Amino acid sequence: MDFHNLWQRLFTANDQATEVALHMAGATSRSHSPFEQLAAHRNQEKLTKEFINQWVNPFYLVSLPGLDDQEFAAFVQATKEITPAIVRQLLGDFNWRPRITGAYFAAIKGYEELTDILGVHLLQSEVCYAGAGYALAFATFQNERAQDYLKAYLDYYLTRPDLWYDQADVLAALHLLAPAEAATYNASWQAYTVNKPNHSLEDTSNWLRESITMTEKIRAASVA
């Protein structure tokens, strides 16, 4: 079975094989939202195995603040070769692994022209994990459009305490970009985390700052 267009099956009754494929892609929690009808960037062709081996597998599982020498070198080399078109391909796949990798490289390269692609993906929250990458990219872009997407996300998802998504990553990014704006969400954050003792905005903010520092080091090394 071809699971290329998995997003079309997010909210339909599926057979077991399709449900497994959705889970593997990162659609582990599926919820209707006001953002479903936004036009999202989608690939027309399935990513090849060679493409995934080159642009996804070496990068999606790493923690940016803790890169070892080999991982750092791989990011530097890839940063020298990657293009906006490649990053669009990464972001256009349904699976969280290409998406978070695409977000990392968008942050490293400063591809602000991808703000709307990243923003719609963030708002729709189709797959797990990738949201942290989108928030990182927006924290590095520092443009008003990125802030608008972060605030739109928080306006809705902080009202959904049943959805344990990327609220901490998004609020941490907004704190870095616009502290005064972020402060207006303090009460909503407190209400959202009432039953979530392990949600630490401080820890998430530290990870984000350290990740930004690493993106700057990778960028600098790639042009040295």
C-alpha positions, 0 to 999 in steps of 0.5 A, spaced: 500 500 500 502 507 498 502 511 504 504 517 500 498 521 502 497 519 509 495 526 511 488 525 507 487 519 512 488 523 518 480 523 520 477 517 516 476 510 518 482 506 516 485 499 516 490 497 521 496 498 516 494 505 515 493 506 522 500 503 523 503 508 517 500 514 520 503 512 527 510 511 524 509 518 521 508 521 527 500 522 527 500 519 534 495 524 536 489 526 532 485 532 533 480 537 529 483 544 529 481 551 526 487 550 522 485 544 518 483 548 511 489 552 511 493 550 504 499 546 507 505 545 503 505 538 500 510 534 496 507 531 489 512 525 489 515 520 495 522 522 497 527 517 495 531 512 499 537 515 497 534 522 499 532 520 505 539 517 507 543 523 505 538 529 508 534 525 513 537 519 517 544 523 519 540 528 522 533 527 525 535 523 532 540 528 534 540 533 540 543 540 537 546 542 543 549 535 544 552 534 537 559 530 538 564 532 533 562 527 527 555 529 528 557 537 527 561 535 521 555 532 518 551 538 519 556 543 517 557 539 510 550 538 509 549 546 510 554 547 505 550 543 500 543 544 502 538 549 498 531 552 499 529 547 494 531 541 498 529 544 505 522 544 501 522 537 499 524 535 507 518 540 509 513 537 504 513 530 506 508 527 512 513 524 516 516 528 522 523 525 521 524 529 514 520 535 517 524 536 523 530 535 519 528 541 514 526 545 520 533 545 523 536 546 516 531 552 515 534 555 522 541 554 520 541 557 513 536 562 515 531 561 510 525 566 512 522 565 505 519 558 508 516 562 514 509 560 511 510 553 510 513 552 517 507 556 520 502 552 517 505 546 519 506 548 526 498 550 526 496 544 523 500 540 528 499 533 524 505 530 527 509 529 533 516 532 535 517 536 528 514 542 532 520 543 536 524 544 530 519 549 527 519 553 533 527 553 533 526 556 526 522 561 528 526 563 534 532 564 529 528 568 523 526 574 528 521 576 523 514 579 525 510 573 521 514 568 525 511 571 531 504 571 528 504 564 527 507 563 534 501 567 537 496 564 533 498 557 535 498 559 543 491 562 542 488 556 540 493 550 543 493 553 550 486 552 551 486 545 549 489 542 556 488 535 553 493 536 547 500 535 549 503 538 543 508 543 542 506 549 547 512 549 551 517 550 545 512 555 542 512 559 548 519 559 549 520 561 542 516 567 543 519 569 549 526 569 545 523 574 540 518 578 544 518 577 551 512 582 552 508 579 548 510 572 551 508 575 558 501 575 556 500 568 555 503 567 563 496 565 565 494 561 560 500 557 560 499 556 568 492 553 566 494 549 561 500 546 565 495 544 571 496 537 570 503 537 567 508 537 572 513 535 567 512 541 563 518 546 564 518 552 560 525 554 563 528 547 561 525 548 554 527 555 553 534 553 555 534 547 550 532 552 545 537 557 546 543 552 546 540 550 539 540 557 537 547 557 539 549 551 535 545 553 529 550 559 529 556 555 530 554 550 524 553 556 520 559 559 521 563 553 520 560 552 513 562 558 510 569 558 514 
